[in-house]
């Protein structure tokens, strides 16, 4: 039988309130960003056999100032479909660059999820995207519970499968349609 004193019970109640306040602060200060949650199926050697898209939704994320990041432009072919160049052209030194992103606790971000930010510059004819992959999750705790999460992300250097590229293209189409 676990006996809890008054201070630990009070810390648990305060933790719930504190988490809600922090989630609201992040939600109000963040940029709405497209996020694709991908489940990796690996073989017994640890190599990736396939990627399965679980969820593709919009998550409020606080981004750091972005400087010298690898970007890609999205083109449109004759049928109106968006095409994205491969993300493999990054140098290895550039992939060592980390981005610290803050996300609300209620959004279930996990390692190996893709986060896509779309930039619609009026001076550039094609939308610009930045694709980062979550490589590590860091948490901040109070006495009893997780308060908020920080995602350590790096630019992705793998060739993305066509299924993920199509989902990214649809997200960009939606983003350009709703104009934010």
N, C-alpha and C positions, 0 to 999 in steps of 0.2 A: 504494500500500500504506500503510495506516494503522498507525503504530507507537504503541502505548499503553505508558505507563510503569506502574510498580507502583502508584503512587498513584491513577491513574485506574481501573485494574482493581479495586483495593480499594474505591474509592468506588462503583463499580457494584455490587459484592457487598453493601456496606453499605446502599446505596439500596434494594435489594430487601428486605432484612431490615427496614429502617426503615419502608418502606411497609406491610409486613404488620403491624408493631406499631401503626402509626397507624390502619390499617383496623380492627384489633381493638379499639383504644381507642374509636374512634368507634362501632363496633358495640355495645360494652358500655354506653356512656354515652348513646346516642341513643334517640329515640322511634321505634318502627316507624311509618312514614308511607306512605300510599298515593301512588304516583307513576304518572302516565300519560305515556308517551312518545308524542309526536305528531309526525308528519312533515307539514310544510306543503308543499303544491304551489302554486307561484306562477306567474303568467303573466309575460310579458315586461316588463310595467310594474311588477312587484313586488307586485301585489295577490294576496291569498290566494284561490285557486280552491277548494281543498278541504283538509280535514284528515284524515289517515289515522292511526288509532290503531295503533301498532306493538306496544307492550307496556303492560300494566297490572299492576304488581306492588308489593310492599311493600319499601321501602328504609329502612334506619336513617339518620335525619337528626338532627343536633343543631340545635335551634331556639333562637333568642334569646328573652329574655323578651318576651312579646307584650303590647302595650299600645295601645289605641285602633286596633284593626285592623277592617276591614270583614268582617263575617261574614254568613252566610245560614243559615236554618233549613230543614230538610228536612221536608216534609209527606208524608203518606201518603193516597192517594186510596182510594176504596171498594174497589178491586180488590187493594189491598195493595202497589201500586207506589209507589215514592218519587218525589216531585216536588220540584224545586229551582227557586227563583226565579232570575231572571236576575241575573247579576253586574254589570250595566251601571250600576247606580245610584250607583256611587262618584263622588265629585267628583274632578276632575283633580288637585287638590292632594294628596288622599289617595293617589292612584296613584303619586305621586312618592316615597312612602315605600318604602325598600328594606329587605329582610330579608337578612341574611347567614346562610346555611345551610351547615353542614359535612356533606359526604357522603363515604363511603368511595370510594376510587379504583376499586374493582372494580365499582361500580354505574355504568353508563354513562349519566350524566345529561348532557343537551345543552340548548342554547338552545332556547326555545319549548316545553319540556316543562312539563306541569302537575303541581304538587305539591299534594295535598289532605290537609289535616289534619282529622280528625273529633273533635269534642268531645262526650262523652256526659255532660252535666250531669244529676244525678239530680233537680234542682229544675226543670228545663226539660223539657217533654213531648216536644219534638222534638230530634233530634240537630242539632248546629251544625257547619257546615263552614267552613273557610278555604281558599280556592283561590288559590294564587300561581303565577305563571308565571316560569320562569327567563329572565332577560334578559341575564345575563353570567356567564361562568365565569372564576374567577381560580385560578391554580395556584401551588403552592409547590414549588420544585425543590431538589434537592441538586445536587451537581456534575454528575451525568449524567442524572437522570431525574425525572419528576414524582412527588412524594411524596403530596400530597393536594390536593383541590379544594375551593374555596369557591364556592357559588352565590349570586349576587346576584339576588334575586327581588322582584317587585312584585305587588300584587294585580291580577288580570286585570280589564280593563274592557270586554272584548268580550262580546257575547252568545254563549254557548257553544252549539254545535250540539247537536241532540237526541241524536246518537250518543254524544257525550262526556258529556252529562248522564245518559244511561242507564248508562254505565260507572261514573260517580261514584255513582249510586244503588245499583248492585250492590256497589261497594266498601263503601259505608256499611252495606248489609245484611249483608255478610260481617263487617265490623268489629263490628256490634252482636251478631251471632250468636256470635262467638268471644270477646266481652266484653273487648277491650283496645283 
